[in-house]
Amino acid sequence: MSNKTLAIIKPDAVQKGYTGKIIAMIINAGFKIKAMKMTHLTKSSAEGFYAIHRERPFFNDLVTYMTSGPCIPIALERENAVEEYRKLIGATDPKKAAEGTVRKLFAVDIQLNAVHGSDSDENAEKEIAHFFSKDELLNNYSA
């Protein structure tokens, strides 16, 4: 079954110039890019996207981080997309991430962790809709 997930190359990874390497890893892992853009999140957009974490102590730091520079949301498609992308990126804490994963290679720490990945099919659908209109997803391309 082919499905979608959302990847975000976060501000720290964009700023350090890791975008091309991360996208290459995604493509080499068999994902099709269905939509992609560079954007600079507003505070309101970041708060909405991370609303599930609103009551957590790290929420304000997360919003500040995600609005600190441009990020690159990417709608991806492949069989078992959520699970396969999460394997590719590794654990949230790069110290615990498997060798060769995106976070092991490019993350600094648990907060500056280079990329976001949806944690379920349901959340992937909501997260993709946060960044991409239906028209953007219909007029997609494959890398």
KOLDREN-765036 format. One record per atom (N, C-alpha, C): residue number from 0; y, x, z. Coordinates in Angstrom, 2 decimals, decimal comma, m for minus. Each point is the difference from the previous one (the first is absolute). Example, Ala and Ser with C-alpha at 12.3 -4.5 7.8 and 13.67 -1.06 7.14 Angstrom:
   n       y       x       z
   0   m5,69   13,19    7,80
   0    1,19   m0,89    0,00
   0    1,20    0,90    0,00
   1    1,05   m0,35   m0,72
   1    1,19    0,82    0,06
   1    1,09   m0,77    0,73
//
This chain:
   n       y       x       z
   0   m1,18    0,84    0,00
   0    1,18   m0,84    0,00
   0    1,24    0,89    0,00
   1    0,86   m0,21   m0,95
   1    1,24    0,77   m0,08
   1    1,07   m0,73    0,80
   2    0,74    0,73    0,79
   2    1,11   m0,61    0,73
   2    1,14    0,99    0,15
   3    1,04   m0,43    0,69
   3    1,23    0,80    0,08
   3    0,27    0,45    1,43
   4    0,79    1,05    0,10
   4    0,51    0,47    1,28
   4    1,40    0,56   m0,24
   5    0,75    0,15    1,08
   5    1,33    0,58   m0,11
   5   m0,02    1,40    0,59
   6    0,53    0,93   m0,75
   6    0,26    1,35    0,47
   6    1,51    0,16    0,08
   7    0,47    0,73    0,97
   7    1,41    0,41    0,03
   7    0,03    1,50    0,25
   8    0,64    0,72   m0,89
   8    0,29    1,40    0,27
   8    1,28   m0,03    0,82
   9   m0,11    0,43    1,25
   9    1,07   m0,16    0,98
   9    1,11    1,04   m0,20
  10    1,16   m0,25    0,64
  10    1,17    0,87   m0,22
  10   m0,24    1,49    0,21
  11   m0,79    0,38    1,01
  11   m0,21    1,43    0,24
  11   m0,74    0,66   m1,16
  12   m1,00   m0,69   m0,56
  12   m0,77    0,56   m1,11
  12    0,83    0,03   m1,29
  13    0,84   m1,01   m0,21
  13    0,88    0,00   m1,18
  13    0,98    1,16    0,12
  14    0,62    0,14    1,17
  14    1,00    1,04    0,22
  14   m0,58    1,40   m0,18
  15   m1,26    0,19    0,36
  15   m0,63    1,31   m0,11
  15   m0,57    0,28   m1,38
  16    0,09   m0,98   m0,92
  16   m0,46    0,21   m1,37
  16   m1,50   m0,18   m0,21
  17   m0,66   m0,76    0,88
  17   m1,45   m0,20   m0,11
  17   m0,39   m1,17   m0,89
  18    0,97   m0,73   m0,54
  18   m0,28   m1,22   m0,74
  18   m1,02    0,21   m1,12
  19    0,21    0,95   m0,84
  19   m0,89    0,24   m1,14
  19   m1,41    0,33    0,43
  20   m0,14    0,84    1,03
  20   m1,33    0,38    0,49
  20   m0,72   m1,21    0,59
  21    0,72   m0,84    0,73
  21   m0,63   m1,18    0,60
  21   m0,41   m0,99   m1,09
  22    0,87   m0,22   m0,97
  22   m0,35   m0,92   m1,10
  22   m1,21    0,53   m0,77
  23   m0,05    1,30   m0,23
  23   m1,16    0,59   m0,69
  23   m1,28   m0,24    0,80
  24    0,05    0,15    1,31
  24   m1,18   m0,26    0,83
  24   m0,44   m1,46   m0,12
  25    0,98   m0,92   m0,02
  25   m0,31   m1,43   m0,11
  25   m0,69   m0,29   m1,34
  26    0,55    0,52   m1,08
  26   m0,57   m0,23   m1,33
  26   m1,39    0,64   m0,10
  27   m0,13    1,22    0,50
  27   m1,28    0,70   m0,06
  27   m1,08   m0,69    0,83
  28    0,42   m0,82    0,97
  28   m0,95   m0,76    0,82
  28   m0,41   m1,31   m0,67
  29    0,50   m0,25   m1,21
  29   m0,44   m1,16   m0,77
  29    0,85   m1,25    0,13
  30    1,19    0,13    0,59
  30    0,90   m1,15    0,12
  30    0,81   m0,18   m1,27
  31    0,29   m1,24   m0,34
  31    0,93   m0,33   m1,07
  31    1,32   m0,39    0,65
  32    1,09    0,55   m0,52
  32    1,33   m0,36    0,49
  32    0,41   m1,29   m0,70
  33    0,23   m1,05    0,79
  33    0,38   m1,30   m0,56
  33    1,52   m0,20    0,02
  34    0,68    0,66    0,93
  34    1,47   m0,04    0,07
  34    0,43    1,14    0,92
  35    1,18    0,56   m0,29
  35    0,50    1,11    0,81
  35    1,52    0,06   m0,15
  36    0,68    0,33    1,08
  36    1,45    0,19   m0,07
  36    0,45    0,90    1,14
  37    1,16    0,61   m0,17
  37    0,63    0,72    1,09
  37    1,08   m0,91    0,55
  38    0,06   m0,09    1,32
  38    0,99   m0,86    0,64
  38    0,44    0,63    1,31
  39    1,17   m0,38    0,45
  39    0,49    0,43    1,31
  39    0,06   m1,27    0,84
  40   m0,90   m0,12    0,97
  40   m0,09   m1,22    0,79
  40    1,26   m0,23    0,84
  41    0,43   m1,24    0,05
  41    1,06   m0,38    0,93
  41   m0,65   m0,22    1,36
  42    0,82   m0,04    1,03
  42   m0,52   m0,27    1,34
  42   m0,70   m1,35    0,03
  43    0,59   m0,99   m0,61
  43   m0,58   m1,34   m0,04
  43   m1,35   m0,02   m0,70
  44   m0,11    0,68   m1,12
  44   m1,25    0,05   m0,74
  44   m1,09    0,72    0,80
  45    0,35    1,11    0,61
  45   m0,97    0,75    0,81
  45   m0,45   m0,81    1,21
  46    0,93   m0,68    0,65
  46   m0,35   m0,85    1,15
  46   m0,93   m1,13   m0,43
  47    0,26   m0,58   m1,15
  47   m0,86   m1,07   m0,51
  47   m1,39    0,52   m0,34
  48   m0,05    1,14   m0,66
  48   m1,28    0,56   m0,40
  48   m0,86    0,35    1,21
  49    0,62    0,56    1,02
  49   m0,73    0,44    1,19
  49    0,10   m0,99    1,16
  50    0,29   m1,26   m0,29
  50    0,17   m1,02    1,04
  50   m1,20   m0,10    0,94
  51   m1,19    0,27   m0,52
  51   m1,21   m0,05    0,82
  51    0,07    0,97    1,19
  52    0,82    1,04   m0,13
  52    0,15    1,01    1,06
  52    1,26   m0,19    0,85
  53    0,69   m1,11   m0,20
  53    1,30   m0,23    0,66
  53   m0,03    0,23    1,51
  54   m1,05   m0,37    0,67
  54   m0,07    0,13    1,46
  54   m0,51    1,36    0,46
  55   m0,36    0,85   m0,91
  55   m0,53    1,31    0,37
  55    1,15    0,95    0,33
  56   m0,23    0,96    0,88
  56    1,08    0,92    0,41
  56    0,51    0,88   m1,14
  57   m0,81    0,21   m1,03
  57    0,40    0,89   m1,10
  57    0,73   m0,74   m1,13
  58    0,19   m1,32    0,12
  58    0,56   m0,80   m1,10
  58    1,35    0,52   m0,49
  59    0,95    0,23    0,89
  59    1,34    0,44   m0,43
  59   m0,05    1,38   m0,66
  60   m0,82    0,90    0,53
  60   m0,15    1,31   m0,62
  60   m0,62   m0,12   m1,39
  61   m0,96   m0,90   m0,15
  61   m0,64   m0,23   m1,29
  61    1,01   m0,51   m1,03
  62    0,82   m0,96    0,40
  62    1,01   m0,55   m0,91
  62    1,01    1,09   m0,38
  63    0,43    0,78    0,98
  63    0,94    1,09   m0,28
  63   m0,61    1,00   m0,98
  64   m1,25    0,35    0,22
  64   m0,71    0,93   m0,89
  64   m0,12   m0,55   m1,41
  65   m0,41   m1,25   m0,12
  65   m0,23   m0,58   m1,33
  65    1,30   m0,27   m0,75
  66    1,13    0,00    0,67
  66    1,29   m0,18   m0,66
  66    0,74    1,33   m0,16
  67   m0,64    1,10    0,35
  67    0,67    1,30    0,00
  67    0,13    0,63   m1,39
  68   m0,68   m0,55   m0,98
  68    0,06    0,54   m1,35
  68   m0,83   m0,86   m0,92
  69   m0,05    0,34   m1,28
  69   m0,78   m0,80   m0,93
  69   m1,49    0,07    0,29
  70   m0,69   m1,08   m0,34
  70   m1,45   m0,05    0,07
  70   m0,51   m0,58   m1,32
  71   m1,29    0,11   m0,21
  71   m0,58   m0,46   m1,26
  71   m1,17   m0,94    0,28
  72    0,26   m1,32   m0,05
  72   m1,11   m0,95    0,12
  72   m0,76   m0,06   m1,33
  73   m1,33   m0,10    0,12
  73   m0,87   m0,03   m1,18
  73   m1,08   m1,05    0,22
  74   m0,09   m0,96   m0,93
  74   m1,10   m0,97    0,02
  74   m1,17    0,63   m0,76
  75   m1,14    0,10    0,67
  75   m1,17    0,66   m0,55
  75   m1,14   m0,99   m0,17
  76   m0,88    0,29   m0,96
  76   m1,15   m0,86   m0,22
  76   m1,24    0,85   m0,24
  77   m1,08   m0,42    0,60
  77   m1,35    0,55   m0,24
  77   m0,97   m0,77    0,86
  78   m1,26    0,23   m0,20
  78   m1,01   m0,65    0,82
  78    0,16    0,46    1,45
  79   m0,05   m0,96    0,93
  79    0,17    0,29    1,44
  79    1,26    0,84    0,25
  80    1,11   m0,44   m0,57
  80    1,23    0,80    0,00
  80    0,48    0,37    1,40
  81    0,03   m0,96    0,92
  81    0,52    0,29    1,34
  81   m0,85    1,08    0,67
  82   m1,29   m0,21    0,02
  82   m0,92    0,94    0,65
  82    0,04    1,37   m0,66
  83   m0,02    0,03   m1,32
  83   m0,02    1,28   m0,72
  83    1,32    0,77    0,16
  84    1,12   m0,73    0,01
  84    1,28    0,69    0,19
  84    0,11    0,56    1,41
  85   m0,47   m0,75    0,98
  85    0,06    0,49    1,37
  85   m0,88    1,25    0,19
  86   m1,11    0,07   m0,71
  86   m0,83    1,22    0,03
  86    0,77    1,17   m0,61
  87    0,70   m0,28   m1,10
  87    0,75    1,05   m0,70
  87    1,13    0,55    0,85
  88    0,69   m0,86    0,76
  88    1,16    0,48    0,76
  88   m0,37    0,61    1,34
  89   m1,10   m0,42    0,60
  89   m0,43    0,58    1,27
  89    0,65   m0,67    1,20
  90   m0,35    0,48    1,16
  90    0,48   m0,56    1,27
  90    1,52    0,10    0,10
  91    0,59   m0,95    0,74
  91    1,46   m0,02    0,19
  91    0,49    1,32    0,60
  92   m0,74    0,54    0,94
  92    0,33    1,30    0,60
  92   m0,62    1,09   m0,88
  93    0,83    0,81   m0,66
  93   m0,56    1,00   m0,91
  93   m0,92    1,01    0,69
  94    0,15    0,17    1,31
  94   m0,90    0,91    0,73
  94   m1,43   m0,55    0,00
  95   m0,13   m1,33   m0,14
  95   m1,31   m0,64    0,02
  95   m0,48   m0,36   m1,41
  96    0,84    0,23   m1,00
  96   m0,35   m0,35   m1,39
  96   m1,02    0,98   m0,57
  97   m0,89   m0,52   m0,83
  97   m1,02    0,83   m0,64
  97    0,64    0,99   m0,97
  98   m0,64    1,14   m0,16
  98    0,46    1,01   m0,96
  98    0,10   m0,63   m1,39
  99    1,05    0,38   m0,73
  99    0,18   m0,47   m1,37
  99    0,67   m1,35   m0,13
 100    0,28   m0,69    1,12
 100    0,68   m1,29   m0,07
 100    1,51    0,22   m0,14
 101    0,68   m1,03   m0,46
 101    1,45    0,10   m0,21
 101    0,71    0,41    1,29
 102   m0,34   m0,64    1,10
 102    0,70    0,31    1,25
 102   m0,35    1,39    0,53
 103   m1,21    0,45   m0,18
 103   m0,36    1,36    0,43
 103    0,82    1,02   m0,78
 104    0,23   m0,28   m1,29
 104    0,73    0,93   m0,86
 104    1,52   m0,08    0,14
 105    0,54   m1,22    0,23
 105    1,45   m0,18   m0,13
 105    0,72   m0,57    1,22
 106   m0,71   m0,51    0,99
 106    0,67   m0,60    1,16
 106    0,38    1,07    1,01
 107    1,05   m0,30    0,76
 107    0,47    0,90    1,05
 107   m0,63   m0,37    1,33
 108    0,07   m1,29    0,34
 108   m0,52   m0,49    1,26
 108   m0,28   m1,50   m0,13
 109   m0,27   m0,66    1,12
 109   m0,38   m1,40   m0,04
 109    1,13   m0,90   m0,52
 110    1,26    0,40    0,19
 110    1,10   m0,80   m0,53
 110    0,36    0,41   m1,42
 111    0,16    1,28   m0,25
 111    0,32    0,49   m1,34
 111   m1,33    0,22   m0,73
 112   m0,66   m1,13   m0,33
 112   m1,38    0,07   m0,49
 112   m0,12   m0,19   m1,52
 113    1,06    0,20   m0,72
 113    0,04    0,13   m1,47
 113   m0,21   m1,29   m0,79
 114   m0,94   m0,85    0,41
 114   m0,33   m1,18   m0,80
 114   m0,36   m1,20    0,88
 115    0,17   m1,16   m0,60
 115   m0,46   m1,26    0,60
 115   m1,14   m0,53   m0,85
 116   m0,92   m0,69    0,65
 116   m1,06   m0,70   m0,71
 116   m0,30   m1,32    0,67
 117   m0,14   m1,05   m0,77
 117   m0,34   m1,32    0,54
 117   m1,29    0,10    0,81
 118   m0,10   m0,83    1,05
 118   m1,18    0,05    0,85
 118   m0,99   m1,14   m0,25
 119    0,34   m0,94   m0,88
 119   m0,92   m1,09   m0,34
 119    0,43   m0,58   m1,35
 120   m0,92   m0,74   m0,63
 120    0,33   m0,65   m1,27
 120    1,14   m0,99    0,19
 121   m0,03   m0,74    1,10
 121    1,04   m0,99    0,29
 121    1,37    0,67    0,15
 122    0,05    1,07    0,77
 122    1,27    0,71    0,17
 122    0,44    0,69   m1,29
 123   m0,94    0,48   m0,78
 123    0,36    0,63   m1,29
 123    0,75   m0,99   m0,88
 124   m0,49   m1,22   m0,06
 124    0,65   m1,03   m0,82
 124    1,44   m0,25    0,48
 125    0,18   m0,11    1,31
 125    1,34   m0,24    0,57
 125    0,91    1,22   m0,24
 126   m0,55    1,19    0,21
 126    0,79    1,21   m0,13
 126    0,43    0,25   m1,45
 127   m0,90   m0,23   m0,94
 127    0,34    0,14   m1,41
 127    1,12   m0,97   m0,36
 128   m0,09   m1,24    0,49
 128    1,03   m1,01   m0,28
 128    1,35    0,38    0,61
 129   m0,01    0,79    1,06
 129    1,26    0,44    0,62
 129    0,79    0,89   m0,97
 130   m0,71    0,77   m0,80
 130    0,66    0,98   m0,87
 130    0,05   m0,39   m1,48
 131   m0,95   m0,82   m0,46
 131   m0,10   m0,25   m1,43
 131   m0,03   m1,50   m0,30
 132    0,78   m0,39   m1,01
 132   m0,03   m1,39   m0,47
 132   m1,25   m0,20   m0,84
 133   m0,35   m1,25   m0,24
 133   m1,15   m0,30   m0,86
 133    0,22    0,57   m1,40
 134    1,23   m0,05   m0,49
 134    0,29    0,56   m1,33
 134   m0,26    1,51   m0,04
 135    0,37    0,69    1,06
 135   m0,23    1,45    0,03
 135   m1,50    0,30   m0,01
 136   m0,79   m0,84    0,65
 136   m1,44    0,21    0,04
 136   m0,66   m0,44   m1,30
 137    0,54   m1,01   m0,67
 137   m0,56   m0,44   m1,28
 137    0,28    1,00   m1,10
 138    1,18    0,60    0,03
 138    0,39    0,97   m1,02
 138   m0,32    1,41    0,47
 139   m1,24    0,18    0,40
 139   m0,36    1,27    0,59
 139   m0,55    0,97   m1,03
 140   m0,27    1,18    0,47
 140   m0,55    1,04   m0,84
 140   m1,12    0,68    0,78
 141   m0,79    0,74   m0,67
 141   m1,04    0,78    0,66
 141    0,25    1,47   m0,28
 142   m0,18    0,78    1,02
 142    0,19    1,44   m0,16
 142   m1,27    0,62   m0,51
//
